[in-house]
């Protein structure tokens, strides 16, 4: 399942209910979202819950998010979710560094978090929040 949210209220609601209200392994909180929303407008949230490798989930989410950026991408927030007991392993993170370095080299602010939840269909899920200047 892939969900794309493009209305600011939907993006914010998705962040509140799917990120800040869940117990996190690496925490993102309301301040993280608010800080980025003050620097740039939240344009899209993309949730990818498919049976793909983690780097493919991230590539898919970021690729779909980039399609909705009309101005200059200022920030990305990436939330990786897993079912309890389905931890991300180092080999699953193999291509992630290259993906994120591309944006860091362009001056895009990147924040990420990890959480465990039963609210996903597959073992892993990625949600990407994109902000533009």
C-alpha positions in Angstrom: 0.0 0.0 0.0 1.2 3.4 -0.9 -0.5 6.5 0.5 0.2 10.1 -0.6 -1.0 13.1 1.4 -0.7 16.5 -0.2 -2.9 18.8 2.0 -1.1 20.5 4.9 -3.7 19.4 7.4 -3.4 15.8 6.2 0.4 15.8 6.4 0.3 17.3 9.9 -2.4 14.9 11.1 -0.4 12.0 9.7 2.7 13.1 11.5 0.9 13.6 14.8 -0.9 10.2 14.7 1.7 8.1 13.0 4.9 9.5 14.5 4.5 11.6 17.7 1.9 9.3 19.3 3.9 6.1 18.9 6.7 4.8 21.0 9.9 5.4 19.1 13.3 3.7 19.1 14.9 6.9 17.7 12.4 9.6 18.5 11.1 12.4 16.3 8.7 14.7 18.1 6.4 17.7 17.4 9.3 20.1 17.7 11.1 18.4 14.8 8.1 18.9 12.5 7.3 22.4 13.7 10.9 23.5 13.2 10.8 22.3 9.6 7.3 23.7 8.9 8.5 27.2 10.0 11.4 27.0 7.6 9.5 25.5 4.7 6.0 24.5 3.8 5.0 20.8 4.3 4.2 19.7 0.7 3.7 15.9 0.9 3.8 12.9 3.1 4.3 9.5 1.4 3.8 6.2 3.3 5.1 3.1 1.6 4.1 -0.2 3.2 5.1 -2.8 0.6 7.0 -6.1 0.7 10.3 -4.4 -0.4 13.8 -4.1 0.9 14.3 -1.1 3.2 16.4 0.9 0.7 13.7 0.3 -1.9 11.0 1.5 0.4 13.0 4.6 1.0 13.8 5.2 -2.7 10.1 4.7 -3.6 8.9 7.1 -0.8 11.5 9.8 -1.7 10.9 9.4 -5.4 7.1 9.9 -5.0 7.7 12.9 -2.6 10.0 14.6 -5.2 7.2 14.5 -7.7 5.2 16.9 -5.6 8.0 19.4 -5.0 7.5 22.5 -7.2 9.9 24.8 -5.5 13.2 24.0 -3.8 13.3 21.0 -1.4 14.4 22.3 2.0 13.9 19.4 4.3 13.0 15.7 4.5 11.8 13.8 7.5 12.0 10.0 7.1 10.3 7.7 9.5 11.1 4.0 9.4 8.6 1.7 11.1 8.9 -1.9 11.8 6.7 -4.5 13.6 7.9 -5.4 17.1 10.6 -8.0 16.8 11.4 -7.1 13.2 14.4 -4.9 13.8 16.3 -3.3 10.9 19.6 -5.0 10.3 22.8 -3.3 9.1 22.6 -5.1 5.7 19.1 -3.7 5.1 20.5 -0.2 5.5 23.1 -0.7 2.7 21.9 1.7 0.1 20.4 4.2 2.5 23.6 6.2 3.0 24.0 6.8 -0.7 20.3 8.0 -1.0 20.6 10.4 1.9 24.1 11.7 0.9 22.6 12.9 -2.4 20.3 15.2 -0.6 22.8 16.3 2.1 25.1 17.4 -0.8 22.3 19.6 -2.1 21.9 21.2 1.3 18.6 19.5 2.2 18.0 19.2 5.9 17.4 15.5 6.8 15.9 14.1 10.0 14.9 10.5 10.6 13.4 8.3 13.2 12.7 4.7 13.9 9.5 3.3 15.6 7.9 0.0 16.2 4.2 -0.4 15.5 1.6 -3.0 14.8 -0.2 -0.5 12.5 1.6 -1.7 9.3 0.9 -4.5 7.0 4.4 -5.7 6.2 7.5 -6.0 8.4 8.9 -2.6 7.5 7.4 0.7 6.3 8.8 4.1 5.4 7.0 7.5 5.6 8.7 10.5 4.0 7.6 14.0 4.8 8.9 16.7 2.4 9.1 20.5 2.9 9.9 23.1 0.3 11.2 26.7 0.6 
